[in-house]
């Protein structure tokens, strides 16, 4: 489903062009504020990383933890945060973003609880291990473990076998990696009936849009992506990062579920979503591709009109797909 306003550019449907002025104005304000912050030329050391993580959570103020969330440890010792509304008919395995180095399962309680209620889903968010302390494959291992636990126990734990998966940025990458691991390592296909993938990096050797984006001071750019990949996959060269287990754009995508793939036109990861959507559909599964006019990486973090629309679209997709 498209937004109230959409345009076709070079065969690609770009949505929300009626919000373009607001979106671009926000980008400009964000970039102007970023100019006053120092540019990091190298990956942060442990002390700096700890500070950056605190700042991402609002300094010394922790994120809002709602009483609706329940912290659990599933088989394999992986921590998850679970939200169960009064009425639900599916379970959404959510994998948070943060460049594999930031974020937490309890960092978006309000958003996940809203999704749980409106899409009528139980939500299970994975507390996967973060780089650089735990580089690849630690994070994917934890997400795979949580997914296998759901496949085995969803019926008993939640009374439903309708499973969905998705996440934002690194969480979108980990969602695809998890689906591929379930298929290739365990022969599991069809258990997860839909994938909700927001502005993910699917080629860690860097797509053309990643390489050409440059140093524009938005939430993500060429340099920040390169440093993030170095933290997540230390010691790997370009060719090693093209391994399908690292960069799912290079994988055989057969047997994956219907997907919703979303990205903004001002995101260095634009090509990643465009290329993945084409390959996903060519492999035989339906794809909803949403390309949001003027939106930067991570735009759903900010109070914009396109954010509200995106949340409604996600709710509709997750509440109706895979029944």
HELIX and SHEET records of a PDB file:
HELIX    1   1 UNK A   17  UNK A   19  5                                   3    
HELIX    2   2 UNK A   20  UNK A   35  1                                  16    
HELIX    3   3 UNK A   46  UNK A   56  1                                  11    
HELIX    4   4 UNK A  109  UNK A  119  1                                  11    
HELIX    5   5 UNK A  138  UNK A  158  1                                  21    
HELIX    6   6 UNK A  170  UNK A  186  1                                  17    
HELIX    7   7 UNK A  208  UNK A  212  1                                   5    
HELIX    8   8 UNK A  222  UNK A  232  1                                  11    
HELIX    9   9 UNK A  238  UNK A  241  1                                   4    
HELIX   10  10 UNK A  248  UNK A  250  5                                   3    
HELIX   11  11 UNK A  270  UNK A  282  1                                  13    
HELIX   12  12 UNK A  299  UNK A  301  5                                   3    
HELIX   13  13 UNK A  305  UNK A  320  1                                  16    
SHEET    1   A10 UNK A   6  UNK A   9  0                                        
SHEET    2   A10 UNK A  12  UNK A  15 -1                                        
SHEET    3   A10 UNK A 287  UNK A 296  1                                        
SHEET    4   A10 UNK A 258  UNK A 266  1                                        
SHEET    5   A10 UNK A 192  UNK A 198  1                                        
SHEET    6   A10 UNK A 163  UNK A 168  1                                        
SHEET    7   A10 UNK A  91  UNK A  95  1                                        
SHEET    8   A10 UNK A 122  UNK A 127  1                                        
SHEET    9   A10 UNK A  79  UNK A  83 -1                                        
SHEET   10   A10 UNK A  69  UNK A  73 -1                                        
END                                                                             
